[in-house]
Amino acid sequence: MNKSKLNITALLPVMLCFFTMGFVDLVGIASNYVKQDLGLADSQANLFPSLVFFWFLIFSVPTGLLMNKIGRRKTVLLSIAVTIVSLLIPIFSEGYIVMLIAFSLLGIGNTLMQTSLNPLISTIITGDRLASTLTFGQFVKAIASFLAPIIALWGATGALPLFGLGWRVLFPLYSVIAIISILWLGATNIKEEDINGHVSGFRECFALLRNPFILLCFLAIMCHVGIDVGTNTTAPKILQERLGFTLDEAAFATSLYFIFRTIGCLTGSVILRKLSTKKFMFISVGLMLLSMIGMLAFSSRIIIYAAIACVGFGNSNVFSMAFSEALMAMPKKKNEVSGLMIMGLFGGTLFPLAMGYFSDITGSQTGAVAIMTIGVIYLIGYTIKLKKQNI
């Protein structure tokens, strides 16, 4: 009974950390408001989400090394501290360079958190409950994600006036939650096991790309994150462009995406108990393909909303499925595979950059959706390869 109480006591602040992890997704709606406020081109505005996810390429493996030295809990605490700094900066200024710095720090903090928080869960929950606990953590994270555009809208329309910040009211509110998170986790005693094993470096991780299936999984995760960040950023722009919505009216598109991504995270573990990974992946990418067709070819509000919902649900479990398939493919190299798959989140940098440039070239968001469609086509090929893979 005491052990059970200890686990619950430790689990609650960790779940609040998952909520804090979701703050990274505010970059989608924030980049749209910054674009409007500063009169930026799409390529300039899309640099914000690209910067956030660039740091996964740089810091994922060093974070693994850091965890061996200071422990997982302290690494999570450091990640929240960096996140708090990133949230405080935009309260005082919204200049272009200032926002670039703020989102860079947000990306660095989130890299540290993504790499260390999941392993921290494994020290609290073990056995059969681990997978469901991690899935619930993603559900908690998604709540923060879909609340961000709603809070930004309240601030922009004056429904939530706070120091005249407008949509930037997001930052002080989320920073308060982050401060509570760091204080609560800091006061929580979590006993971690001694780590004596080898922690991978860059060379060991990248060497795994010589394995064709590991390369396929790595690229699948890049496409998943690229589509995720791309939809988060582009969905409001599509409504503005095709239906003449104001940004405040179009902000609902981002919330709609995250609502269905949250539903997908919550139901995914249940569905995967009844269906194989390969079958569920096929259903997921099928929904995503329908979504791309809807966003490319139609201007109906209902169809666009349905397309956003489909990509939200379809893309919600791609990371966990590709990640688990990669681990099962090389069970003796879990450390190296894990580090490499986290690096795959770098796709959140490449896709928005390409989408911004192509939307500028084509003069519409069709160019951005076309880039996401390429990612979906790759995932279809990956799913076909999964059916042939005997794991």
ABEGO torsion letter per residue (X at the ends): XAAAAAAAAAAAAAAAAAAAAAAAAAAAAAAAAAAAAAGBBAAAAAAAAAAAAAAAAAAAAAAAAAAAAAEAAAAAAAAAAAAAAAAAAAAABABAAAAAAAAAAAAAAAAAAAAAAAAAAAAABBEAAAAAAAAAAAAAAAAAAAAAAAAAAAAAAGABBBGGAEAAAAAAAAAAAAAAAAAAAAABBBBBBBBABBBBBAAAAAAAAABAAAAAAAAAAAAAAAAAAAAAAAAAAAAAAAAGBBAAAAAAAAAAAAAAAAAAAAAAAAAAAABBAAAAAAAAAAAAAAAAAAAAABABAAAAAAAAAAAAAAAAAAAAAAAAAAAAABAAAAAAAAAAAAAAAAAAAAAAAAAAAAAAAAGBAAAAAAAAAAAAAAAAAAAAAAAABBX
